Amino acid sequence: MRWDDVNTQVCSMARTLAIVGDRWTFLIIRDITLGNRRFTSMHKALGITKHRLTDRLTRLIEHGVVYKQCYDEARQRFEYRLTEKGLDLYPVLTTIVQFGDKWEADEDGVPLEHVHKACGAVTQPYLACSECHEPIHAREVRAQLGPGIRRKLERGETFGIQGRYYPASLEKVKAR
């Protein structure tokens, strides 16, 4: 499968990565989240080419992750802000930062701390079950077919997920 076709997979992760899955896009989202919202300042801070920055911002706008807001009408200057969809990436960003702080920080320590405005405490992402509120870890969660895949199977559709090709029958999947 070509990278351009990854968004056709029946997989929420693959479809999301088709939008935000390259290093420049995530760094652009990081910068916008931290308040670096103007094209020129992002271009300088990231060291990205203008063409690539324009391409990534255009794609983020097309997918509803970012929107342009005019801050200087006379000169037609814009800044980029996260939409509600873009803001929903915040837990992903902070979890990646937490991973980097734990495994990739240099001997001087973590570069930034995230402070909860309400209480003033330095905070870390905390993944918990939405029902019982217990912390969850990779070995404590299992994946099962969701309604999207079940509906496709009920319609007799055949699809690929995680490199495996699934039959167009729910009974055949259950029999495995």
NORLINZI-V393933 format. One record per residue. RES is the residue in three letters. BURIAL is + if it has 9 or more other ideal C-beta (glycine too) atoms within 8 Angstrom, else -. D_LAST is the distance of its C-alpha to the last C-alpha in whole Angstrom. Layout:
res=RES burial=BURIAL d_last=D_LAST
res=RES burial=BURIAL d_last=D_LAST
//
This chain:
res=MET burial=- d_last=25
res=ARG burial=- d_last=28
res=TRP burial=- d_last=29
res=ASP burial=- d_last=31
res=ASP burial=- d_last=27
res=VAL burial=+ d_last=26
res=ASN burial=- d_last=26
res=THR burial=- d_last=24
res=GLN burial=+ d_last=21
res=VAL burial=- d_last=19
res=CYS burial=- d_last=20
res=SER burial=- d_last=23
res=MET burial=- d_last=24
res=ALA burial=+ d_last=24
res=ARG burial=+ d_last=26
res=THR burial=+ d_last=28
res=LEU burial=+ d_last=29
res=ALA burial=- d_last=30
res=ILE burial=+ d_last=33
res=VAL burial=+ d_last=34
res=GLY burial=+ d_last=32
res=ASP burial=- d_last=35
res=ARG burial=- d_last=37
res=TRP burial=+ d_last=40
res=THR burial=+ d_last=39
res=PHE burial=+ d_last=38
res=LEU burial=+ d_last=41
res=ILE burial=+ d_last=43
res=ILE burial=+ d_last=41
res=ARG burial=+ d_last=42
res=ASP burial=+ d_last=46
res=ILE burial=+ d_last=46
res=THR burial=+ d_last=44
res=LEU burial=- d_last=47
res=GLY burial=- d_last=50
res=ASN burial=+ d_last=50
res=ARG burial=+ d_last=50
res=ARG burial=+ d_last=52
res=PHE burial=+ d_last=52
res=THR burial=- d_last=54
res=SER burial=+ d_last=54
res=MET burial=+ d_last=50
res=HIS burial=+ d_last=51
res=LYS burial=- d_last=53
res=ALA burial=- d_last=51
res=LEU burial=+ d_last=48
res=GLY burial=- d_last=50
res=ILE burial=+ d_last=48
res=THR burial=- d_last=49
res=LYS burial=- d_last=50
res=HIS burial=- d_last=48
res=ARG burial=+ d_last=45
res=LEU burial=+ d_last=46
res=THR burial=+ d_last=47
res=ASP burial=- d_last=44
res=ARG burial=+ d_last=41
res=LEU burial=+ d_last=43
res=THR burial=- d_last=43
res=ARG burial=+ d_last=39
res=LEU burial=+ d_last=39
res=ILE burial=+ d_last=42
res=GLU burial=- d_last=40
res=HIS burial=- d_last=37
res=GLY burial=- d_last=38
res=VAL burial=+ d_last=38
res=VAL burial=+ d_last=42
res=TYR burial=- d_last=45
res=LYS burial=+ d_last=49
res=GLN burial=- d_last=52
res=CYS burial=- d_last=55
res=TYR burial=- d_last=57
res=ASP burial=- d_last=60
res=GLU burial=- d_last=61
res=ALA burial=- d_last=64
res=ARG burial=- d_last=63
res=GLN burial=- d_last=59
res=ARG burial=- d_last=57
res=PHE burial=+ d_last=54
res=GLU burial=+ d_last=52
res=TYR burial=+ d_last=48
res=ARG burial=+ d_last=46
res=LEU burial=+ d_last=43
res=THR burial=+ d_last=41
res=GLU burial=- d_last=39
res=LYS burial=+ d_last=36
res=GLY burial=+ d_last=38
res=LEU burial=- d_last=39
res=ASP burial=- d_last=35
res=LEU burial=+ d_last=35
res=TYR burial=- d_last=37
res=PRO burial=- d_last=35
res=VAL burial=- d_last=33
res=LEU burial=+ d_last=36
res=THR burial=+ d_last=37
res=THR burial=+ d_last=34
res=ILE burial=+ d_last=35
res=VAL burial=+ d_last=38
res=GLN burial=+ d_last=37
res=PHE burial=+ d_last=35
res=GLY burial=+ d_last=38
res=ASP burial=+ d_last=41
res=LYS burial=- d_last=39
res=TRP burial=- d_last=38
res=GLU burial=- d_last=40
res=ALA burial=+ d_last=44
res=ASP burial=- d_last=47
res=GLU burial=- d_last=49
res=ASP burial=- d_last=51
res=GLY burial=- d_last=48
res=VAL burial=- d_last=46
res=PRO burial=- d_last=48
res=LEU burial=- d_last=47
res=GLU burial=- d_last=47
res=HIS burial=+ d_last=45
res=VAL burial=- d_last=48
res=HIS burial=+ d_last=47
res=LYS burial=- d_last=50
res=ALA burial=- d_last=50
res=CYS burial=- d_last=50
res=GLY burial=- d_last=51
res=ALA burial=- d_last=49
res=VAL burial=- d_last=47
res=THR burial=- d_last=43
res=GLN burial=- d_last=40
res=PRO burial=- d_last=36
res=TYR burial=- d_last=35
res=LEU burial=- d_last=31
res=ALA burial=- d_last=30
res=CYS burial=- d_last=28
res=SER burial=- d_last=29
res=GLU burial=- d_last=29
res=CYS burial=- d_last=30
res=HIS burial=- d_last=32
res=GLU burial=- d_last=31
res=PRO burial=- d_last=31
res=ILE burial=- d_last=27
res=HIS burial=- d_last=26
res=ALA burial=- d_last=23
res=ARG burial=- d_last=22
res=GLU burial=- d_last=22
res=VAL burial=- d_last=20
res=ARG burial=- d_last=16
res=ALA burial=- d_last=15
res=GLN burial=- d_last=13
res=LEU burial=- d_last=13
res=GLY burial=- d_last=17
res=PRO burial=- d_last=19
res=GLY burial=- d_last=19
res=ILE burial=+ d_last=16
res=ARG burial=+ d_last=15
res=ARG burial=- d_last=18
res=LYS burial=+ d_last=18
res=LEU burial=+ d_last=14
res=GLU burial=- d_last=17
res=ARG burial=- d_last=19
res=GLY burial=- d_last=17
res=GLU burial=- d_last=18
res=THR burial=- d_last=16
res=PHE burial=+ d_last=16
res=GLY burial=- d_last=16
res=ILE burial=+ d_last=15
res=GLN burial=- d_last=16
res=GLY burial=- d_last=16
res=ARG burial=- d_last=13
res=TYR burial=- d_last=13
res=TYR burial=+ d_last=11
res=PRO burial=- d_last=11
res=ALA burial=- d_last=13
res=SER burial=- d_last=12
res=LEU burial=- d_last=10
res=GLU burial=- d_last=9
res=LYS burial=- d_last=7
res=VAL burial=+ d_last=6
res=LYS burial=- d_last=6
res=ALA burial=- d_last=4
res=ARG burial=- d_last=0
//
